[in-house]
Structures are given as structure tokens and as C-alpha cells.
Amino acid sequence: MELNRRTWGAALRLAVALSIVAALAAIAIHAAGDVPQAAIVIPVIVVAFTASWIQTGRVRRDAAPVRVRHTLG
């Protein structure tokens, strides 16, 4: 699937913004105490992935819902 220029730019801006926020949060958490690296990295990955899907519109459903007919017998 090819992304258009506007979607690509929006996704790039989102990635930069999330990276900056994640870096600042990691520095603050590291300074606050002994926190495992996975406790910082995994939430950042999940939030960034979800935000990217929302930003690019991939969570929208373009197709009509499928209707299932129930038959008796």
C-alpha cells in the first residue's frame, strides 16, 4: 500500500514528536531510580505503533460490515 505525501509527512512528524517525548521520559525515569529498560521501551513501542496507525487512518474500516444470516434447519 502506497502512502501519499501528506500521510507520510504526518507519520514522520508524529514519530519525531513521540521520540522526543519518549527520550525525555526515559531520562526523567532513569534519574528517578532503578527502572528496568523494558519498562520504558515496551510502552513506547506500543504507544508509537498505536498512534501511527491512528494517524495514518489504518484503524478505520472502509468496508461495510458483514451480515451473517442465521438459518434454522
C-alpha positions as CSV (number, residue, x, y, z in Angstrom):
1,M,0.0,0.0,0.0
2,E,1.5,3.3,-1.0
3,L,1.2,6.2,1.4
4,N,0.6,9.6,0.0
5,R,2.9,12.5,0.7
6,R,0.7,14.2,3.3
7,T,0.2,10.9,5.3
8,W,3.9,10.2,5.2
9,G,4.7,13.7,6.5
10,A,2.1,13.4,9.3
11,A,3.5,10.0,10.3
12,L,7.1,11.4,10.3
13,R,6.1,14.4,12.5
14,L,4.3,12.0,14.9
15,A,7.4,9.8,15.1
16,V,9.7,12.7,15.8
17,A,7.4,14.1,18.5
18,L,6.9,10.7,20.2
19,S,10.7,10.1,20.1
20,I,11.4,13.4,21.8
21,V,8.8,12.8,24.5
22,A,10.0,9.2,25.0
23,A,13.6,10.3,25.3
24,L,12.7,13.0,27.9
25,A,10.6,10.5,29.8
26,A,13.4,7.9,29.8
27,I,15.9,10.5,31.1
28,A,13.5,11.5,33.9
29,I,12.7,7.9,34.9
30,H,16.4,6.9,34.8
31,A,17.2,9.9,37.1
32,A,14.4,9.0,39.5
33,G,15.6,5.5,40.2
34,D,16.4,2.0,39.1
35,V,13.8,1.1,36.4
36,P,14.3,-1.8,34.0
37,Q,14.9,-0.8,30.4
38,A,11.9,-3.0,29.2
39,A,9.6,-0.9,31.5
40,I,10.5,2.1,29.3
41,V,10.9,0.6,25.9
42,I,7.8,-1.6,25.6
43,P,5.2,1.1,26.5
44,V,6.9,3.5,24.0
45,I,6.7,0.8,21.3
46,V,3.0,0.1,21.9
47,V,2.1,3.8,22.1
48,A,4.1,4.7,19.0
49,F,2.6,1.8,17.0
50,T,-0.9,2.7,18.0
51,A,-0.5,6.4,17.4
52,S,1.0,5.7,13.9
53,W,-2.0,3.5,13.0
54,I,-4.4,6.2,14.1
55,Q,-2.5,9.0,12.4
56,T,-2.4,7.1,9.1
57,G,-6.0,6.1,9.2
58,R,-5.4,2.4,9.2
59,V,-7.8,1.7,12.0
60,R,-10.7,3.0,10.0
61,R,-12.8,0.3,8.4
62,D,-13.8,1.3,4.8
63,A,-15.7,-1.9,4.0
64,A,-19.3,-2.3,5.0
65,P,-19.9,-4.6,7.9
66,V,-20.5,-8.3,7.0
67,R,-24.0,-9.5,7.8
68,V,-24.4,-13.1,8.8
69,R,-27.7,-14.8,8.1
70,H,-28.9,-17.3,10.6
71,T,-30.8,-20.2,9.2
72,L,-32.9,-22.6,11.1
73,G,-32.8,-26.1,9.9
